[in-house]
Amino acid sequence: MNNPTQPNVKLINGPNYQENYANSVQMRVNIWDFFLVFGTLQQQTETQVEIKNFQGIYLSPQQAKALLGLLQQNVSGYESAFGEIKLDPRMAPQGPVH
């Protein structure tokens, strides 16, 4: 079986393109799509956290799986170069998926 040739891809930033920093990503999943909400998290007190959401992005299940592969590949490369990324155990995934 022949693999299809890859097209030449030209990336163009639209007039509304912008870059932001996010240290909070929330996800909602249903049968049709994945919805990612990006924001910035600030610890107000020891028991109070404030998250300011600034962007929500819908992905098809196929695009979400492609993103997963890219993230796995790049996180592995980062850890190979700089060492294991440690996660705060309090930030473990929790709650039901709707």
PAKE-839422 format. One record per residue: residue in three letters; x, y, z of N, C-alpha, C, CB in turn. Coordinates in steps of 0.001 Angstrom, whole numbers, padded with zeros to 6 digits, always signed. Glycine has a CB too. Layout:
REM PAKE-839422
ALAXYZXYZXYZXYZ
...
REM end
This chain:
REM PAKE-839422
MET+000841-001185+000000+000000+000000+000000+000879+001239+000000-000953+000003+001214
ASN+000579+002161-000866+001333+003409-000950+000810+004406+000068+001254+004000-002366
ASN+001739+005049+000746+001363+006129+001646+001127+007382+000826+002450+006368+002727
PRO+000060+008116+001121-000163+009357+000365+000948+010358+000665-001548+009972+000708
THR+001315+011140-000338+002343+012154-000124+001768+013292+000707+002889+012685-001475
GLN+002606+013860+001521+002197+014971+002368+002122+016245+001532+003174+015150+003556
PRO+001073+017026+001716+000994+018296+000977+001949+019319+001579-000453+018849+000984
ASN+002311+020298+000796+003058+021436+001323+002080+022263+002152+003715+022295+000167
VAL+002467+022576+003381+001596+023319+004290+002169+024723+004479+001455+022583+005665
LYS+001329+025713+004290+001716+027105+004520+000924+027611+005717+001460+027998+003246
LEU+001609+028002+006773+000956+028517+007974+000785+030022+007852+001767+028163+009244
ILE-000429+030478+008072-000733+031910+008014-001489+032278+009287-001572+032274+006728
ASN-001015+033273+010005-001721+033765+011178-002820+034719+010725-000747+034465+012167
GLY-004049+034443+011163-005177+035302+010840-005086+036624+011571-006482+034611+011174
PRO-005956+037570+011243-005903+038904+011851-006189+038894+013350-006888+039815+011165
ASN-006876+037875+013854-007193+037798+015285-006231+036909+016050-008601+037293+015477
TYR-005167+036444+015401-004203+035563+016054-003559+036271+017239-003125+035100+015057
GLN-003415+035525+018341-002704+036045+019501-002097+034884+020264-003645+036874+020411
GLU-001074+035170+021044-000447+034173+021891-000678+034559+023335+001064+034040+021584
ASN-000892+033550+024183-001107+033768+025610-000370+032707+026397-002610+033754+025956
TYR-000227+032944+027675+000347+031975+028605-000791+031376+029415+001421+032637+029539
ALA-000812+030054+029557-001820+029387+030382-001115+028450+031350-002847+028606+029504
ASN-001503+028504+032608-001042+027514+033570-002235+026757+034151-000225+028185+034694
SER-003367+026856+033467-004571+026107+033819-005250+025673+032529-005539+026959+034709
VAL-005555+024388+032442-006326+023861+031319-007396+022951+031898-005412+023093+030287
GLN-008628+023255+031603-009750+022413+032018-010297+021741+030776-010863+023243+032755
MET-010876+020544+030954-011364+019800+029800-012749+019248+030073-010403+018669+029441
ARG-013596+019382+029052-014902+018720+029052-014939+017848+027809-016104+019762+029074
VAL-015505+016670+027947-015532+015710+026842-016947+015204+026671-014553+014530+027091
ASN-017380+015095+025421-018625+014409+025121-018394+013547+023889-019799+015419+024899
ILE-019412+012907+023391-019252+011978+022280-018770+012660+021004-020555+011274+022013
TRP-019040+013950+020842-018718+014658+019601-017404+015412+019639-019806+015610+019277
ASP-017008+015914+020821-015813+016749+020843-015181+016840+022221-016144+018126+020354
PHE-013992+017418+022223-013250+017757+023435-013256+019273+023514-011770+017170+023423
PHE-013492+019807+024699-013508+021257+024880-012445+021608+025904-014919+021770+025330
LEU-011420+022359+025475-010331+022778+026351-010520+024242+026707-008951+022548+025681
VAL-010433+024565+027982-010557+025937+028469-009216+026327+029090-011739+026080+029510
PHE-008593+027353+028526-007282+027806+028980-007437+029037+029864-006361+028114+027778
GLY-006603+029108+030895-006655+030241+031805-005360+030390+032581-007817+030094+032760
THR-005358+031374+033458-004223+031577+034362-004708+031384+035790-003587+032995+034173
LEU-003939+030631+036525-004260+030291+037910-003391+031124+038828-004058+028774+038184
GLN-004011+031714+039841-003267+032460+040848-003727+032003+042219-003459+033996+040676
GLN-002780+031664+043071-003071+031249+044441-003267+032508+045272-001924+030348+045030
GLN-004501+032751+045707-004811+033953+046484-004410+033788+047944-006302+034280+046387
THR-004758+032655+048522-004379+032303+049892-004073+030813+049892-005518+032665+050937
GLU-003748+030262+051032-003443+028835+051125-004623+027970+050697-003034+028479+052545
THR-005838+028475+050888-007032+027684+050569-007850+028254+049412-007908+027580+051788
GLN-007404+029352+048811-008180+030002+047755-007354+030147+046484-008676+031376+048222
VAL-007883+029610+045399-007246+029710+044090-008214+030417+043154-006846+028299+043533
GLU-007687+031336+042349-008508+032028+041362-007999+031670+039969-008482+033576+041588
ILE-008903+031247+039097-008562+030933+037714-009321+031896+036813-008898+029444+037363
LYS-008584+032623+035982-009190+033525+035003-009085+032862+033632-008492+034941+035010
ASN-010194+032370+033136-010226+031731+031823-010217+032775+030728-011454+030831+031685
PHE-009473+032519+029649-009419+033481+028550-009716+032879+027186-008076+034121+028516
GLN-009731+031539+027058-009965+030964+025731-010508+029555+025862-008670+030962+024896
GLY-011532+029254+025085-012061+027908+024978-011883+027413+023554-013545+027861+025395
ILE-011422+026178+023407-011149+025604+022085-011823+024233+021998-009601+025486+021824
TYR-012618+024029+020943-013216+022732+020666-012301+021953+019724-014636+022893+020056
LEU-012099+020661+020014-011341+019769+019153-012179+018548+018826-010014+019358+019816
SER-012067+018056+017598-012688+016781+017262-011925+015678+018006-012684+016533+015703
PRO-012543+014520+018222-011809+013414+018855-010525+013063+018093-012708+012175+018947
GLN-010564+013134+016770-009380+012822+015974-008269+013843+016217-009739+012776+014483
GLN-008633+015119+016279-007638+016159+016510-007098+016061+017940-008245+017559+016252
ALA-007952+015707+018899-007502+015530+020288-006484+014395+020369-008707+015241+021226
LYS-006735+013298+019650-005793+012173+019667-004479+012562+018994-006406+010942+018965
ALA-004544+013325+017911-003321+013804+017256-002543+014719+018206-003661+014555+015936
LEU-003240+015596+018933-002594+016471+019912-001935+015647+021021-003618+017455+020514
LEU-002623+014604+021494-002057+013724+022517-000719+013160+022049-003035+012578+022852
GLY-000670+012678+020804+000575+012129+020281+001692+013163+020237+000348+011566+018900
LEU+001364+014374+019778+002368+015441+019731+002852+015814+021133+001794+016679+019029
LEU+001931+015894+022084+002320+016223+023457+003205+015130+024059+001072+016429+024328
GLN+002834+013857+023835+003649+012755+024362+005060+012807+023793+003000+011396+024038
GLN+005170+013017+022499+006474+013068+021848+007305+014229+022387+006309+013194+020330
ASN+006708+015398+022521+007457+016568+022961+007777+016551+024451+006689+017811+022630
VAL+006888+016021+025277+007188+015895+026708+008330+014897+026903+005922+015444+027506
SER+008314+013792+026167+009409+012816+026257+010740+013451+025870+009124+011602+025354
GLY+010745+014221+024784+011962+014909+024369+012438+015914+025398+011739+015602+023054
TYR+011498+016654+025987+011842+017640+027015+012472+016935+028220+010583+018447+027451
GLU+011834+015826+028664+012356+015110+029829+013708+014465+029535+011361+014044+030280
SER+013928+014034+028310+015238+013483+027941+016324+014558+028046+015199+012903+026505
ALA+015972+015770+027670+016944+016861+027693+017122+017474+029072+016530+017928+026726
PHE+016025+017599+029845+016074+018387+031078+015707+017623+032343+015170+019546+030948
GLY+015301+016375+032247+014922+015589+033422+013410+015519+033574+015546+016182+034684
GLU+013004+014624+034459+011574+014353+034656+010814+015593+035116+011388+013234+035672
ILE+009643+015788+034552+008745+016859+034976+007948+016336+036158+007799+017327+033807
LYS+008069+016972+037290+007346+016565+038497+006015+017287+038567+008179+016850+039766
LEU+004976+016560+038931+003648+017141+039096+003288+017208+040570+002597+016329+038322
ASP+002576+018248+040942+002057+018382+042302+000980+017315+042491+001483+019831+042566
PRO+001091+016437+043480+000097+015373+043654-001308+015901+043921+000512+014471+044785
ARG-001427+017144+044381-002761+017725+044613-003455+018064+043316-002659+018973+045474
MET-002733+018081+042206-003303+018446+040913-003685+017221+040081-002319+019302+040140
ALA-003791+016058+040719-004160+014840+039991-005572+014982+039435-004063+013592+040913
PRO-005818+014372+038270-007157+014432+037702-008199+013891+038675-007209+013655+036396
GLN-009342+014510+038688-010399+014068+039596-011767+014443+039034-010207+014684+040999
GLY-012766+013819+039545-014125+014157+039153-014595+013393+037931-014228+015623+038893
PRO-015880+013417+037694-016451+012673+036558-016231+013409+035241-017954+012436+036774
VAL-016282+012650+034178-016210+013206+032829-017624+013256+032290-015270+012360+031894
HIS-018052+014397+031799-019395+014566+031250-019333+014752+029762-020106+015745+031895
REM end
